[in-house]
Amino acid sequence: MRIVVTRRVPEAAMVVLREAGEVWVSGEDRPLSPDELREAVRGADAVVCMLHDRVDGAVADAAGPQLKVVANVAVGYDNIDMPALAERGVTVTNTPGVLTDATADLAFGLLLAVTRRIGEGERLLRSRTPWSFHLGFMLGSGLQGKTLGIVGLGQIGQAMAHRARAFGMRIVYSGRSRAKPEVESALHAEHLSFLELLRTADVVSLHCPLTPETRHLIDAEALGAMKHSAFLINTTRGPVVDEAALADALLRREIAGAGLDVFEKEPEVEPRLLEMDNVVVTPHLGSATVETRTEMALLAARNVAAVLAGDGAVNEVRPDGDRS
């Protein structure tokens, strides 16, 4: 069995993969180009890929008819052409659950950083700008009694809500479906339409998957519906937000600020956002802890091993987008 890994993974995952077959790992410390990816997967029985790898029918065909599984080291799978791989009988897996807390921690960290002007304050000190304490100095926005609007109350959205509740925030949410009554009860969460949420929330935090329906979900119209004092947090997928529209809205002071961990054209960022003090940016660090990234790679490796052994995948993504 030939297993192709498109970018280096922790050694713990490599141990599992080596037990399942012969492993080839890209020696490039960067995403492979489409041509490089197609060349790398030739003859592969399994591919372990990253969120920046576009795995479509052409990649599956380049691998050959023996390709059995594509293991995406991510929760989202918008980088994979699900219908094309299903048509070719290839199992697709992802890594849900293991990155929930890490991503929610980062999302709440962005929320605190942008509402309390932490990044701006640090930049002031590092630039050695003279300053002195006074009662009007660098005032931010408190969270107690404010409303957090969560778009997508899945595992990460719920974890974000628990953190916000500890800070005394009210929770409202919207999504494709309503949460179970016990979830609403535990979070004291109120279900609203998307438009109502935008109009109500003091902070809007995005936790929905990237789909054709959610691409540019946050556009000029959505930003215009938010409070002028509201903040936007995005730790899901960059294209959920129209970055040009966000920059326009911030420049016009239609919203108060934004905390972004993901970007529409990663690794590029809308240049105007980088010039704004009321924007906090991090380079896709949502799952970036030693423990979480190791568990993600291990789960992907276990999925590969299970499928190659003839067993069912641990976390299979169904062609219709449902997870097993």
C-alpha positions in Angstrom: 0.0 0.0 0.0 1.4 3.4 -1.0 0.4 6.3 1.3 1.1 9.9 0.2 1.3 12.7 2.8 1.3 16.1 1.2 3.0 17.9 4.0 5.0 16.9 7.1 2.9 15.5 10.0 3.9 14.7 13.7 5.9 11.6 14.2 3.1 9.9 16.2 1.0 9.9 13.1 3.8 8.7 10.9 4.2 5.6 13.2 0.6 4.7 12.5 0.9 5.3 8.7 4.1 3.3 8.4 2.4 0.3 10.0 -0.3 0.6 7.3 1.9 0.9 4.2 4.8 2.5 2.4 4.8 6.3 3.2 5.9 9.1 1.0 6.0 12.6 2.5 6.5 15.8 0.5 9.9 17.3 1.2 8.5 20.8 0.4 7.7 23.0 3.3 4.8 24.7 1.3 1.6 23.7 -0.4 2.2 21.6 -3.5 1.1 23.1 -6.8 -1.7 21.4 -8.7 0.8 19.7 -11.0 3.0 18.7 -8.2 0.1 17.2 -6.3 -1.1 15.2 -9.2 2.4 13.9 -9.8 2.9 13.1 -6.1 -0.2 11.0 -5.7 0.5 8.6 -8.7 0.0 5.0 -7.6 -1.3 6.1 -4.1 -3.7 3.9 -2.2 -4.2 6.6 0.4 -3.6 10.4 0.5 -3.3 12.4 3.7 -3.9 16.0 2.6 -4.2 19.5 4.2 -6.8 22.1 3.9 -4.8 24.0 1.2 -4.7 20.9 -1.1 -7.5 20.9 -3.8 -8.4 17.3 -4.2 -10.7 16.8 -7.2 -11.4 14.3 -9.9 -8.2 15.1 -11.7 -6.1 14.3 -8.6 -8.0 11.1 -8.0 -7.5 10.1 -11.7 -3.8 10.9 -11.4 -3.6 8.6 -8.4 -5.3 5.7 -10.2 -8.3 3.4 -9.6 -6.6 1.8 -6.6 -7.0 5.0 -4.6 -9.2 4.1 -1.5 -9.1 7.0 0.9 -8.4 10.7 1.1 -7.8 11.8 4.8 -8.2 15.5 5.2 -6.4 16.9 8.3 -9.1 19.4 9.0 -12.8 19.5 10.1 -13.9 21.3 6.9 -13.6 19.6 3.6 -14.4 22.4 1.2 -11.0 21.7 -0.5 -12.3 18.3 -1.6 -14.7 17.7 -4.6 -17.0 15.3 -2.7 -19.1 14.2 -5.7 -16.1 13.5 -7.9 -14.5 11.3 -5.2 -17.7 9.5 -4.4 -18.2 8.8 -8.1 -14.8 7.1 -8.1 -15.5 5.1 -4.9 -13.0 7.0 -2.8 -13.7 7.3 1.0 -13.1 10.8 2.4 -12.4 11.4 6.1 -11.9 14.4 8.3 -10.9 15.2 11.9 -13.9 16.6 13.8 -14.0 16.9 17.6 -10.3 17.0 18.4 -9.9 20.7 17.6 -13.1 22.0 19.2 -11.6 23.5 22.3 -8.4 24.9 20.7 -10.4 26.7 18.0 -12.9 28.1 20.5 -10.1 29.3 22.7 -8.5 31.1 19.8 -11.9 32.6 18.7 -12.5 33.9 22.2 -8.9 35.2 22.3 -9.6 37.2 19.2 -12.8 38.5 20.7 -11.0 39.8 23.8 -8.1 41.1 21.8 -10.2 43.2 19.5 -12.8 44.4 22.1 -10.1 45.4 24.6 -7.6 46.7 22.0 -4.8 44.3 23.1 -3.0 44.2 19.8 -3.2 48.0 19.5 -1.8 48.5 23.0 1.0 46.0 22.4 2.0 47.8 19.2 2.0 51.1 21.0 4.5 49.8 23.6 6.7 48.0 21.1 6.9 51.2 19.0 8.1 53.0 22.2 5.4 55.7 21.7 5.2 57.9 24.8 2.1 57.3 26.9 0.6 57.8 30.3 -2.4 56.4 32.2 -5.6 58.5 32.3 -9.3 57.6 32.5 -9.9 58.0 28.8 -6.8 56.1 27.6 -7.4 53.3 25.0 -10.9 52.5 26.2 -12.3 49.2 24.9 -15.7 47.5 25.1 -16.7 45.4 28.0 -18.4 42.0 27.5 -20.7 41.6 30.5 -24.3 41.9 29.5 -23.4 42.1 25.8 -24.9 39.7 23.2 -22.8 37.1 21.3 -24.3 36.1 18.0 -23.1 32.7 16.9 -23.5 31.7 13.3 -23.4 27.9 13.3 -24.0 26.3 16.7 -22.1 23.1 16.1 -19.4 21.8 18.4 -17.1 24.8 18.1 -20.0 27.2 18.2 -21.2 25.6 21.4 -17.7 25.7 23.0 -17.5 29.4 22.1 -20.9 29.9 23.7 -19.8 28.3 27.0 -16.8 30.6 27.1 -18.9 33.6 26.5 -21.4 32.6 29.2 -18.5 32.6 31.7 -17.9 36.2 30.8 -21.6 37.1 31.4 -22.6 37.3 27.8 -26.1 36.6 26.4 -26.1 34.0 23.6 -28.2 34.1 20.3 -27.5 31.9 17.3 -28.6 31.1 13.8 -27.9 28.2 11.5 -29.3 25.7 9.0 -31.2 24.0 11.7 -32.3 24.7 15.2 -30.2 23.2 18.1 -31.7 20.5 20.3 -33.7 21.9 23.3 -31.2 20.6 25.8 -28.4 22.5 24.0 -30.4 25.7 24.0 -31.2 25.2 27.7 -27.6 24.5 28.7 -26.4 27.6 26.9 -29.5 29.8 27.6 -29.3 30.4 23.8 -32.0 32.0 21.7 -32.5 31.0 18.1 -32.9 33.9 15.7 -33.0 34.4 12.0 -29.7 35.4 10.4 -30.8 38.9 9.9 -32.2 39.2 13.4 -28.9 38.0 14.8 -26.9 40.6 12.8 -29.2 43.4 14.1 -29.0 42.1 17.7 -25.5 40.9 18.4 -22.7 43.0 19.9 -20.2 40.4 18.6 -20.9 38.1 15.6 -18.8 34.9 15.7 -18.7 32.7 12.6 -18.6 28.9 13.0 -20.5 27.7 9.9 -18.9 25.4 7.2 -17.9 26.9 3.9 -20.5 25.9 1.3 -21.9 27.6 -1.8 -24.6 29.0 0.4 -22.2 30.5 3.0 -19.6 31.8 0.6 -19.6 35.6 1.2 -22.4 35.1 3.8 -20.9 38.2 5.4 -21.1 40.7 2.6 -21.8 44.4 2.3 -25.5 43.9 3.1 -24.8 41.7 6.1 -22.2 44.2 7.5 -24.7 47.0 6.9 -27.2 45.2 9.1 -24.8 44.9 12.1 -24.6 47.5 14.9 -22.1 50.3 14.4 -20.6 49.2 17.8 -20.5 45.5 16.8 -17.4 43.3 16.2 -17.0 40.4 13.8 -14.9 37.2 14.6 -14.1 34.6 11.9 -12.3 31.4 12.7 -14.1 29.1 10.3 -13.2 29.7 6.6 -12.0 32.9 5.0 -14.4 33.0 2.0 -17.4 33.1 4.4 -16.5 36.8 4.6 -16.1 39.2 1.7 -12.9 40.8 2.8 -13.1 43.8 0.5 -16.6 44.5 1.8 -15.3 44.1 5.4 -12.5 46.6 4.8 -15.0 49.1 3.3 -17.4 48.7 6.3 -14.5 49.2 8.7 -13.3 52.3 6.9 -16.8 53.7 7.0 -17.1 52.7 10.6 -20.2 50.6 9.9 -18.9 48.1 12.5 -16.4 48.6 15.3 -13.8 46.0 14.5 -12.9 42.5 13.5 -10.8 39.5 14.7 -9.8 37.2 11.9 -7.9 33.9 11.9 -8.8 32.9 8.3 -8.7 34.7 5.0 -10.4 34.7 1.7 -7.3 34.0 -0.4 -4.9 32.5 2.2 -2.1 33.2 2.8 -2.9 36.7 1.3 -4.8 39.2 3.3 -6.8 42.2 2.1 -4.0 44.9 2.5 -6.3 47.5 4.0 -7.2 45.2 6.9 -3.5 45.0 7.9 -3.4 48.8 8.2 -6.3 49.0 10.7 -5.8 49.2 14.5 -9.3 47.9 15.1 -8.5 44.6 13.3 -6.7 41.7 15.0 -5.3 39.1 12.6 -3.7 35.7 13.2 -2.3 33.2 10.6 -4.9 30.4 10.8 -3.9 29.4 14.4 -7.3 28.0 15.4 -6.1 24.4 15.9 -2.4 25.4 16.5 -1.5 23.7 19.8 0.9 20.9 20.0 -1.7 18.6 21.4 -4.5 19.5 18.9 -2.4 19.3 15.8 -0.9 15.9 16.9 -4.4 14.6 17.6 -5.6 15.8 14.2 -2.8 14.0 12.4 -3.3 10.9 14.5 -7.0 10.8 13.6 -6.2 11.2 9.9 -3.7 8.4 10.1 -6.1 6.1 11.9 -8.7 6.8 9.2 -6.2 5.7 6.6 -5.2 2.6 8.5 -8.8 1.6 9.1 -9.8 1.9 5.4 -6.7 0.2 4.1 -7.3 -2.7 6.5 -10.8 -3.1 5.1 -12.6 -1.7 8.1 -14.9 1.3 8.1 -13.3 4.8 8.5 -13.3 6.3 11.9 -14.7 9.6 10.6 -16.1 9.3 7.1 -17.6 12.3 5.3 -20.6 11.2 3.2 -21.0 12.4 -0.3 -23.9 14.6 0.8 -21.7 16.3 3.3 -22.9 14.4 6.4 -20.3 12.9 8.7 -20.6 9.3 9.9 
